[in-house]
Amino acid sequence: MSSIAVALGFAQPADAAPQPPKRLAKGKATAAGTAGARAVAGAVPAEVTVADGDTVSGIAERYGLSTAELLAANGLGWSSLIFPGQRLVLPGGTPRASEPAPEIARHTVVAGDTMGGIAERYGVDLAQLLSANGLGRESLIFPGQQVVLPLAGAASAPSAPAEQSPPATAEPPAQVTVAEGDTAWDLAERLDVDLDAFLAANRLSADPVLQPGQVLTVPRPAAVALVASVSTVLTDEMRQNAQLVVDIGRALGVPDRGIVIALAAAAQESGLRNVRHGDRDSLGLFQQRPSQGWGTPEQVLDPVRATTAFYGGAANPNPGVTRGLLDIPGWESMSVTDAAQAVQLSAYPSYYAKWEAQATAWLSELG
């Protein structure tokens, strides 16, 4: 840590205080599919519009794809719902010359904006707006960020509430009452909602004990594709922190892929700002938690130390307590989402993917 800080010209962070062993949250096993035979070259379009009765597995079979890769390409989970009119990206497809890519309605965040205010301005449902942008109710937004509007054409009439047609697929109820013997896993499967989203919506632990009569919120899926690539203009503060993430990665010998993962994680967690607040005791650039062994509040607010802790490896300031990216076996072959989640243990693990393209562009710009 000392040599890294000196080499980069940053102040040397304080030595890490011994921390109690970190208890990792329980995770769900992820399903993996094998790729099916590809359709005849040129026969697979770049995207497909979901029709009434379509399923992800049915679409995958139709175009010679595996269900797993179709889900991954669209940022969907195995329990995600799809709706008529929704557009899905087909991996390996080629765009049709006669069908230009549709415009995506966006709002550029200005100082003072909130997601609730944006939703009200454009007449869209707040939950759908959050979901379409991979955000939670406690997520941060910042000036210059572009927010995807979940309804086509909403940007042309921000003052009038936009009408929505209910999806053909039945939506889960807004709430569910726990019955004797119910578990969170049973309820999520019964309601066909993502378990992580169900736990997060009710602020439940990874293995909660439910009480009969307890009323729980059921997260509703948005009637739009959940993958929205983020395009953000770097402020001076954001640029300084992004450059720090790149420089420390270079000093540690981290490959470009690892630096992109670190940039995407920091962008999702803090908007590339060294914030002094967050969910529970989360703080700093990567929203690291002192209670989980990442260091003292002062240490996790040191961006050099926080970034080095995210990368981990031989320079990990919390050896044996927290795992950085370089401590994750096989991280090089993981998706951005899976690699970042292995370090961060976020309640919203699918949200890192939307930053991949932007993080790659930042790395190209910053070196």
C-alpha positions as CSV (number, residue, x, y, z in Angstrom):
1,M,0.0,0.0,0.0
2,S,2.8,2.4,0.9
3,S,4.7,1.8,-2.4
4,I,1.5,2.2,-4.4
5,A,0.5,5.5,-2.7
6,V,4.0,6.9,-3.1
7,A,4.2,5.8,-6.7
8,L,1.0,7.5,-7.5
9,G,1.6,10.7,-5.5
10,F,-1.2,10.1,-3.1
11,A,-1.1,10.4,0.7
12,Q,-0.3,7.1,2.4
13,P,-3.5,5.6,3.9
14,A,-3.6,4.6,7.5
15,D,-2.7,1.0,8.4
16,A,-5.7,-1.3,8.5
17,A,-6.9,-2.1,11.9
18,P,-7.6,-5.8,12.6
19,Q,-11.1,-6.6,11.7
20,P,-13.3,-9.6,12.6
21,P,-13.8,-12.3,9.9
22,K,-16.3,-11.3,7.3
23,R,-19.5,-13.3,6.9
24,L,-20.4,-13.6,3.3
25,A,-24.0,-13.4,2.3
26,K,-25.5,-16.6,1.0
27,G,-25.8,-16.6,-2.7
28,K,-28.0,-18.5,-5.1
29,A,-26.5,-20.9,-7.6
30,T,-26.7,-19.6,-11.1
31,A,-28.0,-21.7,-13.9
32,A,-25.8,-22.3,-16.9
33,G,-26.9,-23.5,-20.3
34,T,-25.1,-24.9,-23.3
35,A,-25.2,-23.0,-26.5
36,G,-27.5,-24.6,-29.1
37,A,-26.7,-24.8,-32.8
38,R,-26.7,-21.4,-34.5
39,A,-29.3,-20.5,-37.1
40,V,-28.1,-20.2,-40.7
41,A,-25.7,-17.2,-41.1
42,G,-27.5,-14.0,-41.7
43,A,-30.9,-15.5,-40.5
44,V,-30.6,-14.2,-36.9
45,P,-31.7,-10.5,-36.5
46,A,-30.1,-8.2,-34.0
47,E,-33.2,-8.2,-31.8
48,V,-36.6,-9.7,-31.6
49,T,-39.9,-8.2,-30.4
50,V,-41.7,-10.4,-27.9
51,A,-45.1,-11.6,-29.1
52,D,-48.1,-12.8,-27.0
53,G,-47.2,-16.3,-25.7
54,D,-43.5,-16.0,-26.2
55,T,-41.1,-17.3,-23.6
56,V,-37.3,-16.7,-23.3
57,S,-36.6,-20.4,-23.8
58,G,-38.9,-20.5,-26.9
59,I,-37.2,-17.5,-28.5
60,A,-33.8,-19.0,-27.7
61,E,-34.7,-22.3,-29.4
62,R,-36.2,-20.5,-32.4
63,Y,-32.9,-18.7,-33.2
64,G,-30.6,-21.5,-32.2
65,L,-29.4,-19.9,-28.9
66,S,-29.1,-21.2,-25.4
67,T,-31.5,-19.8,-22.9
68,A,-28.6,-18.8,-20.6
69,E,-26.9,-16.6,-23.2
70,L,-30.2,-14.9,-24.2
71,L,-30.9,-14.1,-20.6
72,A,-27.3,-12.8,-20.1
73,A,-27.4,-10.6,-23.2
74,N,-30.6,-8.9,-22.0
75,G,-29.7,-8.6,-18.3
76,L,-32.5,-11.0,-17.3
77,G,-32.6,-13.6,-14.5
78,W,-34.1,-17.1,-14.7
79,S,-37.3,-15.8,-13.1
80,S,-37.6,-12.6,-15.1
81,L,-40.9,-11.9,-16.9
82,I,-41.1,-10.7,-20.5
83,F,-44.0,-8.9,-22.1
84,P,-45.5,-8.5,-25.6
85,G,-43.9,-5.6,-27.3
86,Q,-40.6,-5.9,-25.3
87,R,-37.5,-6.0,-27.5
88,L,-34.8,-8.6,-26.7
89,V,-31.2,-8.5,-28.1
90,L,-30.2,-11.7,-29.9
91,P,-26.5,-12.6,-29.4
92,G,-24.6,-12.8,-32.6
93,G,-27.5,-11.3,-34.6
94,T,-27.0,-8.8,-37.4
95,P,-29.1,-5.6,-37.7
96,R,-31.5,-5.3,-40.6
97,A,-30.7,-2.5,-42.9
98,S,-34.4,-1.6,-43.3
99,E,-34.9,-1.4,-39.5
100,P,-32.9,1.4,-37.9
101,A,-32.3,1.2,-34.1
102,P,-35.2,2.8,-32.3
103,E,-34.7,5.9,-30.3
104,I,-34.6,5.5,-26.6
105,A,-36.2,8.3,-24.6
106,R,-33.9,9.7,-22.0
107,H,-33.8,12.5,-19.4
108,T,-30.5,14.2,-18.6
109,V,-30.2,14.7,-14.8
110,V,-29.7,18.3,-13.6
111,A,-28.8,19.6,-10.1
112,G,-31.8,19.0,-7.8
113,D,-33.4,16.2,-9.7
114,T,-34.7,13.1,-7.9
115,M,-36.0,9.9,-9.5
116,G,-39.4,10.6,-7.9
117,G,-39.4,14.0,-9.5
118,I,-38.4,12.7,-12.9
119,A,-41.1,10.0,-12.7
120,E,-43.7,12.6,-11.8
121,R,-42.6,15.0,-14.6
122,Y,-42.9,12.3,-17.3
123,G,-45.9,10.6,-15.9
124,V,-44.2,7.2,-15.4
125,D,-44.3,4.7,-12.6
126,L,-41.4,5.3,-10.2
127,A,-40.8,1.5,-9.8
128,Q,-40.6,1.0,-13.5
129,L,-38.3,4.0,-13.9
130,L,-35.9,2.7,-11.2
131,S,-36.0,-0.8,-12.7
132,A,-35.4,0.4,-16.3
133,N,-32.2,2.2,-15.1
134,G,-31.0,-0.5,-12.7
135,L,-31.5,1.6,-9.7
136,G,-32.9,1.1,-6.2
137,R,-34.9,3.5,-4.0
138,E,-31.6,4.4,-2.2
139,S,-29.5,4.8,-5.4
140,L,-27.7,8.1,-6.1
141,I,-28.1,10.1,-9.3
142,F,-26.0,13.0,-10.3
143,P,-26.0,15.9,-12.9
144,G,-25.1,14.8,-16.4
145,Q,-26.4,11.2,-15.9
146,Q,-28.9,10.1,-18.5
147,V,-32.0,8.3,-17.2
148,V,-33.8,6.0,-19.6
149,L,-37.6,6.6,-19.7
150,P,-39.5,3.3,-19.7
151,L,-42.3,4.6,-22.1
152,A,-41.7,5.3,-25.7
153,G,-42.5,8.9,-26.5
154,A,-42.7,10.0,-22.9
155,A,-40.0,12.6,-23.5
156,S,-42.1,14.5,-26.0
157,A,-44.8,15.3,-23.4
158,P,-43.3,15.5,-20.0
159,S,-46.2,17.5,-18.5
160,A,-48.9,15.0,-19.3
161,P,-49.1,11.6,-17.6
162,A,-48.4,8.8,-20.0
163,E,-50.9,6.0,-20.3
164,Q,-49.7,2.4,-20.0
165,S,-51.3,-0.7,-21.4
166,P,-51.2,-3.6,-18.9
167,P,-48.9,-6.4,-20.0
168,A,-50.6,-9.6,-21.2
169,T,-48.7,-11.6,-18.7
170,A,-50.3,-11.5,-15.3
171,E,-48.4,-9.3,-12.8
172,P,-47.8,-10.5,-9.2
173,P,-49.8,-8.8,-6.5
174,A,-48.3,-5.7,-4.8
175,Q,-48.2,-7.5,-1.4
176,V,-48.3,-11.0,0.0
177,T,-49.2,-12.3,3.5
178,V,-46.9,-14.9,4.9
179,A,-48.7,-18.2,5.7
180,E,-47.6,-20.9,8.1
181,G,-44.5,-22.7,6.7
182,D,-43.8,-20.1,4.0
183,T,-40.1,-19.2,3.2
184,A,-38.8,-16.3,1.2
185,W,-37.6,-18.8,-1.4
186,D,-41.0,-20.4,-1.7
187,L,-42.8,-17.1,-2.0
188,A,-40.4,-15.8,-4.7
189,E,-40.8,-19.0,-6.7
190,R,-44.6,-19.0,-6.3
191,L,-44.9,-15.3,-7.4
192,D,-42.3,-15.8,-10.1
193,V,-40.1,-12.9,-8.9
194,D,-36.3,-12.7,-8.4
195,L,-35.3,-13.8,-4.9
196,D,-32.7,-11.1,-4.5
197,A,-35.1,-8.4,-5.5
198,F,-37.8,-9.8,-3.2
199,L,-35.3,-9.8,-0.2
200,A,-34.1,-6.3,-1.1
201,A,-37.7,-4.9,-1.4
202,N,-38.4,-6.1,2.1
203,R,-35.0,-5.4,3.7
204,L,-34.6,-9.0,4.6
205,S,-31.4,-10.9,5.2
206,A,-30.2,-13.7,2.9
207,D,-31.9,-16.4,5.0
208,P,-34.7,-14.6,6.8
209,V,-37.2,-16.2,9.3
210,L,-40.7,-15.2,8.3
211,Q,-43.7,-14.9,10.6
212,P,-47.2,-16.0,9.7
213,G,-49.3,-12.9,9.0
214,Q,-46.3,-10.8,8.0
215,V,-47.1,-8.6,5.0
216,L,-44.3,-8.4,2.4
217,T,-43.9,-6.2,-0.7
218,V,-43.7,-8.0,-4.0
219,P,-41.4,-6.3,-6.5
220,R,-43.0,-5.7,-9.8
221,P,-41.1,-6.2,-13.0
222,A,-41.0,-3.3,-15.5
223,A,-42.6,-3.8,-18.8
224,V,-39.4,-2.8,-20.6
225,A,-36.0,-4.4,-21.2
226,L,-34.0,-4.0,-18.0
227,V,-30.6,-3.4,-19.7
228,A,-29.9,0.2,-20.4
229,S,-26.4,1.2,-21.2
230,V,-25.5,4.3,-19.2
231,S,-23.9,7.3,-20.9
232,T,-22.5,9.8,-18.4
233,V,-20.4,13.0,-18.6
234,L,-17.6,13.0,-16.1
235,T,-17.5,15.9,-13.7
236,D,-14.1,17.0,-12.3
237,E,-14.6,14.9,-9.2
238,M,-15.8,11.9,-11.1
239,R,-12.8,12.2,-13.5
240,Q,-10.3,12.4,-10.7
241,N,-11.7,9.3,-9.0
242,A,-11.9,7.4,-12.3
243,Q,-8.3,8.3,-13.0
244,L,-7.3,7.1,-9.5
245,V,-9.0,3.7,-10.2
246,V,-7.2,3.4,-13.5
247,D,-3.8,4.4,-12.1
248,I,-4.0,2.1,-9.1
249,G,-5.1,-0.8,-11.3
250,R,-2.1,-0.1,-13.6
251,A,0.3,0.1,-10.6
252,L,-1.0,-3.3,-9.4
253,G,-0.7,-4.9,-12.8
254,V,-4.4,-5.4,-13.1
255,P,-5.5,-6.3,-16.7
256,D,-7.8,-3.9,-18.6
257,R,-10.8,-6.1,-17.9
258,G,-10.3,-5.8,-14.2
259,I,-10.0,-2.0,-14.4
260,V,-13.3,-1.9,-16.3
261,I,-14.9,-4.0,-13.6
262,A,-13.6,-1.6,-10.9
263,L,-14.8,1.5,-12.8
264,A,-18.3,-0.1,-13.3
265,A,-18.5,-1.0,-9.6
266,A,-17.5,2.4,-8.4
267,A,-19.9,4.1,-10.9
268,Q,-22.8,2.0,-9.7
269,E,-22.0,2.2,-6.0
270,S,-21.2,5.9,-5.7
271,G,-21.4,7.6,-9.0
272,L,-17.6,7.8,-8.9
273,R,-17.8,10.1,-5.9
274,N,-16.3,9.6,-2.4
275,V,-19.6,10.0,-0.6
276,R,-19.9,10.0,3.2
277,H,-23.2,8.2,3.3
278,G,-24.9,5.1,2.0
279,D,-27.0,2.1,2.8
280,R,-26.5,1.2,6.5
281,D,-22.9,2.0,7.2
282,S,-21.6,1.9,3.6
283,L,-19.2,4.8,2.8
284,G,-16.9,6.0,0.1
285,L,-16.1,5.3,-3.5
286,F,-17.0,1.6,-3.4
287,Q,-19.6,1.9,-0.5
288,Q,-17.5,-0.4,1.6
289,R,-18.9,-1.2,5.1
290,P,-16.7,-0.9,8.2
291,S,-19.0,-3.5,10.0
292,Q,-18.1,-6.0,7.3
293,G,-14.3,-5.7,7.8
294,W,-13.4,-3.2,5.1
295,G,-11.7,-0.9,7.6
296,T,-12.6,2.0,9.9
297,P,-14.8,4.8,8.5
298,E,-11.8,6.9,7.9
299,Q,-10.1,4.1,6.0
300,V,-12.9,3.3,3.7
301,L,-13.3,7.0,3.0
302,D,-9.6,7.0,1.8
303,P,-10.1,6.5,-2.0
304,V,-6.6,5.1,-2.5
305,R,-7.1,2.5,0.2
306,A,-10.7,1.7,-0.8
307,T,-9.7,1.2,-4.5
308,T,-6.7,-1.0,-3.4
309,A,-9.1,-3.1,-1.2
310,F,-11.5,-3.5,-4.1
311,Y,-8.6,-4.9,-6.3
312,G,-7.2,-7.0,-3.4
313,G,-4.5,-9.5,-4.2
314,A,-1.0,-9.1,-2.7
315,A,-1.7,-5.5,-1.8
316,N,-5.0,-6.2,0.0
317,P,-5.1,-4.0,3.1
318,N,-7.5,-6.4,4.8
319,P,-5.9,-9.8,4.1
320,G,-8.0,-12.7,5.2
321,V,-10.9,-10.5,6.0
322,T,-12.2,-9.1,2.7
323,R,-11.9,-10.4,-0.8
324,G,-10.9,-8.1,-3.6
325,L,-11.2,-8.8,-7.3
326,L,-7.8,-10.5,-7.6
327,D,-8.7,-12.8,-4.8
328,I,-11.7,-14.2,-6.7
329,P,-10.7,-17.5,-8.5
330,G,-11.6,-17.3,-12.2
331,W,-12.6,-13.6,-12.1
332,E,-11.1,-13.1,-15.6
333,S,-13.7,-15.3,-17.2
334,M,-16.7,-13.8,-15.3
335,S,-19.1,-11.2,-16.6
336,V,-18.8,-7.7,-15.3
337,T,-21.9,-8.3,-13.1
338,D,-20.6,-11.6,-11.6
339,A,-17.1,-10.3,-11.0
340,A,-18.2,-7.0,-9.3
341,Q,-20.9,-8.9,-7.3
342,A,-18.3,-11.4,-6.0
343,V,-16.5,-8.4,-4.4
344,Q,-19.4,-6.1,-3.5
345,L,-22.1,-8.6,-2.4
346,S,-24.8,-6.1,-3.5
347,A,-28.5,-6.4,-3.1
348,Y,-28.8,-5.5,-6.8
349,P,-26.2,-7.7,-8.5
350,S,-27.5,-7.2,-12.0
351,Y,-27.0,-3.4,-12.1
352,Y,-23.3,-3.4,-12.7
353,A,-23.7,-4.6,-16.3
354,K,-25.2,-1.3,-17.6
355,W,-21.9,0.5,-16.8
356,E,-19.6,-1.9,-18.9
357,A,-19.7,0.1,-22.1
358,Q,-19.2,3.4,-20.4
359,A,-16.4,2.1,-18.2
360,T,-14.6,0.7,-21.2
361,A,-14.9,4.1,-22.8
362,W,-13.5,5.8,-19.7
363,L,-10.5,3.4,-19.6
364,S,-9.8,4.2,-23.3
365,E,-9.9,7.9,-22.5
366,L,-8.0,7.9,-19.3
367,G,-5.4,5.4,-20.2
